Amino acid sequence: MTVGCQSEPGLRTKLALMHPSRDINRDSCLKYAATILSRTIAASLQALPPQRFEKTWKELAEYLASEFEFP
């Protein structure tokens, strides 16, 4: 989120995000941040009760089908 929402995050932020890697170019940081975020979201969804998971999944599908307008 920090890498995607700030124009230029600091070196400490980049190094913390990419640890233990020292590859801190913007594309690498964005790719790694997206991976971490997607895995965190997937784990959170798996922890939901089945009915809530289905509702969330349906809302996401509707959002994606609506050209990114909130349902």
C-alpha positions, 0 to 999 in steps of 0.5 A: 500500500505504501509503495502504491500510494506514495509518490516515492517511499523512503529507503527504509520503507523499501528495505523493510518491504523487500527484506531480505532482498536488496532489489528496491527498484519501483517495479520490484517493490510494486510486484512484491507488495501486490503479492503480499497484499493478495496473499493476505487477502486470500488468507483472510477470505479463507478464515471467513465463515462459508456464508460470509465468504460466498457473499464477499466473493459475489460482491467482488464478482459484481464489482469486477463486472461493473467496470470497477464501480462499487455495488 
